[in-house]
Structure formats: C-alpha cells, structure tokens
Amino acid sequence: MGQGSRLASHRRPASRACAIALAVVVSTCILLSPVPVFAARLGGAYYVDDAEIEKVGVCEIESWSSFAANGDRISVFSPACVFNLGRPVELGTNLVNLRSDEEGDSLATLTAKTVPIPIVGSTGFGLAIAGAVVYDPQNRTGNGLIVNVPLSYDFSKELRVNVNFGAQYYNGGDPHGVFATAGAGVSWTFIPKWSVISEVFAFMGPGQTNPRFQSGV
C-alpha cells in the first residue's frame, strides 16, 4: 500500500475525556505490506499502543479508515469492553476490510489487554501486556498471532511517551513467518481534547522497509 492519509475515529490516552475523538493522520512514510495490514494491530489508527485501559464496565468503539492514491484501503471497526477477570482485562475484536494490489480481503481479530503496572497520578511509569488472535473468515482459518508489551511514561498530564516491543506470527500470505515489532511515540495535548501524536515503528522480518513514521493531530 502506498503513501496515504487516514481519517480516524478513536480513543487516545491524551484525550480520555472524549468518548470518540476525531483525528486526521498524515502518514509520512507508511509502506504497508500484507503483514502490517493486520498488524494495525490492536485496534487504533495509530500503531504504538499505550499502557492504559478503561475502568471495569466501560465499553468503547473505535473506527478508522486508511486510503492510498493507488486504490489500496483499510477500514477497521473495533468494539471493546473492560471486564473483571480477577484483574481488569480489556477484551475486544477488530473487524478489518482491506484492499491491496487490487485484491480485497477481510480479517477479524480477538484482542485482550491488561495493565500489571498502571500509571498512578499525573506522572509516572506504566506497563501493559496485549495480544490478539487473527482469523480469516473467508478461508475459515486462523492466520496470525500478535503479542505486544506497551510501556508508557507520563511526564505530565499533557505529555506522554510510549514504547512498544513484541512479535507477531503471520501465515496468511507472503511474506509469512515470525516478525519482531517495535515502536515509540509521543503524545502532547496542547489544548484540552486536542493532541499532536507522532510515532516511529518497525516490522523486522523479510521484505520489510523500516523505519516507518506517522504523525497526526
């Protein structure tokens, strides 16, 4: 998929007061192969995740779409709720419809995320563990697994830095196999409910071009 822009409706850590925030994301360098398509990974239009979930009983819906000049596109619909399973755990699904190289496809993922080390107060460090199982409804088979560890540090209520590392397994096409993943992002709330978010990330495996960048408001 070539260079494009995204119109996204999603939840971000710097604007938790909004149930759904509207953002326009300009992809500075987003060269998406089939692996990154399903690795937009645990739901949001941004790649780098944060070490935070909502309170038990809270549900949210995220949706976003990405379009490229060559006709490639991705559309994602992601509902999720937080349950008490001995500890707060966010369970959700991503329903993905995509078109790449003039071929359409659909994917569904089941996602889970918990926060063993939550951020306390307006500053501090947090750690989460997240994962997903990827299912191909057309072929009725599982074709991927994702594991991600988000780390977050809040310098203030307005400034957060996120670092991710993890891995994903993909067998739904070429290239396939196990890929290492990593990313870092910065979120700055310059006025209430408005943030600048920039990130760099990488997929480390055969046929991948790294690093990748994107930034948005």
C-alpha positions in Angstrom: 0.0 0.0 0.0 1.4 3.4 -0.9 1.6 6.6 0.9 -1.8 7.9 2.1 -3.8 9.6 4.7 -6.2 8.4 7.4 -9.5 9.7 8.8 -9.8 8.1 12.2 -12.3 8.0 15.0 -10.6 6.6 18.0 -9.6 6.8 21.7 -6.3 8.3 22.6 -4.6 8.4 26.0 -4.2 12.2 25.9 -7.9 12.8 25.4 -9.7 10.2 27.5 -12.4 12.7 28.3 -13.7 12.2 24.8 -15.7 9.0 24.1 -14.6 9.2 20.5 -12.1 11.7 19.2 -11.7 12.7 15.5 -8.2 12.8 14.1 -6.7 13.3 10.7 -3.4 11.4 10.4 -0.9 12.2 7.7 1.3 9.2 7.0 4.8 10.5 6.5 6.1 7.1 5.5 3.6 4.2 5.7 4.6 1.4 3.3 2.2 -1.3 4.2 2.7 -4.9 3.1 0.2 -7.7 4.0 1.8 -8.2 7.4 1.4 -4.6 8.6 -2.2 -4.6 7.3 -3.4 -7.0 10.0 -0.8 -5.6 12.4 -2.5 -2.3 12.7 -2.7 -4.2 15.5 -4.9 -4.0 18.4 -7.3 -1.6 17.0 -6.3 2.1 16.8 -5.4 4.1 13.8 -2.0 4.6 15.5 0.4 1.8 15.7 2.1 2.4 19.0 -0.1 1.4 22.0 -0.2 2.8 25.5 -0.1 1.2 28.9 -3.7 2.1 29.8 -7.2 0.6 29.7 -10.5 2.0 30.9 -12.2 1.1 34.2 -14.2 -2.1 34.6 -17.6 -1.9 33.0 -16.6 0.7 30.4 -17.0 -0.1 26.7 -15.7 1.8 23.7 -15.9 1.7 19.9 -13.1 2.7 17.6 -13.3 3.0 13.9 -10.9 4.3 11.2 -10.1 4.0 7.6 -6.9 4.5 5.5 -6.8 5.3 1.8 -3.9 5.4 -0.6 -3.5 7.0 -4.0 -3.1 3.7 -5.7 -6.6 2.5 -4.6 -5.4 0.4 -1.6 -7.5 0.9 1.5 -8.2 -0.4 5.0 -11.3 0.0 7.2 -11.4 -1.1 10.8 -14.3 -1.4 13.3 -13.2 -2.2 16.9 -15.6 -2.5 19.9 -14.1 -3.4 23.3 -15.1 -3.6 26.9 -13.2 -4.0 30.2 -14.1 -6.9 32.5 -13.1 -8.0 35.9 -11.4 -11.4 35.4 -9.6 -11.4 38.7 -8.0 -8.2 37.4 -9.2 -5.6 34.8 -8.9 -7.0 31.3 -9.9 -5.3 28.1 -11.5 -7.7 25.6 -12.4 -6.7 22.1 -12.5 -7.5 18.4 -11.2 -5.8 15.3 -13.2 -6.3 12.1 -11.0 -5.4 9.1 -11.9 -4.9 5.5 -9.0 -4.2 3.2 -8.0 -3.9 -0.5 -4.3 -4.3 -1.6 -2.9 -4.8 -5.1 -6.5 -4.8 -6.4 -7.5 -7.7 -4.2 -10.0 -7.5 -1.4 -9.8 -9.4 1.9 -11.4 -9.4 5.4 -9.9 -10.3 8.7 -11.2 -10.5 12.3 -9.1 -10.4 15.5 -9.9 -11.2 19.1 -7.9 -8.9 21.4 -7.0 -8.8 25.1 -5.1 -6.3 27.2 -4.3 -5.9 30.8 -2.1 -3.5 32.8 0.0 -5.1 35.5 1.7 -1.8 36.3 -0.8 1.2 36.0 0.2 4.8 35.9 -0.7 6.4 39.2 -1.4 10.1 39.2 -0.4 12.6 36.6 3.2 11.4 36.2 4.9 8.0 36.3 5.5 4.7 34.5 3.1 2.1 33.3 3.3 -1.3 31.7 0.7 -3.4 29.8 0.5 -6.8 28.1 -1.6 -7.2 25.0 -2.3 -9.9 22.5 -4.5 -10.9 19.6 -5.6 -13.9 17.5 -6.2 -13.2 13.8 -8.9 -15.1 11.9 -9.6 -15.2 8.2 -13.4 -15.5 7.8 -13.1 -16.2 4.0 -10.9 -19.2 4.4 -12.3 -20.0 7.9 -8.8 -20.4 9.5 -6.6 -18.6 11.9 -3.7 -16.9 10.2 -1.9 -14.9 12.9 -0.9 -14.2 16.5 0.2 -10.9 18.0 1.9 -10.2 21.3 2.8 -6.7 22.4 4.2 -5.0 25.5 3.4 -1.3 25.8 5.4 0.9 28.1 4.3 4.4 28.9 5.7 7.3 30.9 3.7 10.4 31.7 5.9 13.5 32.2 2.7 15.5 32.9 -1.0 15.4 32.2 -0.1 16.9 28.8 2.9 14.8 27.7 3.2 11.1 27.4 5.9 8.8 25.8 5.0 5.3 24.7 7.4 2.5 23.8 6.3 -0.9 22.4 8.1 -4.2 21.7 6.6 -7.5 20.7 6.3 -10.1 18.0 3.7 -11.4 15.5 3.2 -14.6 13.6 1.6 -14.4 10.1 0.8 -17.3 7.8 -1.9 -15.8 5.6 0.4 -14.9 2.6 3.9 -13.8 1.6 6.0 -12.8 3.4 5.0 -15.1 6.3 6.6 -16.2 9.5 7.6 -14.6 12.8 8.2 -10.9 12.8 9.7 -8.8 15.6 7.9 -5.5 16.2 8.9 -2.2 17.9 7.8 1.4 18.1 8.0 4.6 20.0 5.5 7.5 20.1 5.0 10.9 21.8 1.6 12.4 22.6 1.3 16.1 23.5 -2.0 17.7 24.5 -1.6 21.3 23.5 -5.2 22.3 24.3 -7.9 20.3 26.1 -9.1 17.3 23.9 -6.6 18.1 21.1 -3.3 16.3 20.8 -0.3 16.0 18.5 0.8 12.4 18.2 3.9 11.3 16.4 5.5 7.8 16.2 8.1 5.7 14.6 7.8 1.9 14.3 9.3 -1.1 12.6 8.5 -4.7 11.4 11.7 -6.7 11.5 11.5 -9.5 9.0 11.8 -10.5 5.3 10.6 -7.9 2.8 10.0 -5.1 5.2 11.1 -1.5 4.8 12.0 0.3 8.1 11.6 2.6 9.9 8.1 3.9 9.3 6.7 7.2 10.5 3.4 8.8 11.0 2.1 12.0 12.8 -1.3 13.5 13.3 -3.5 15.9 15.3 
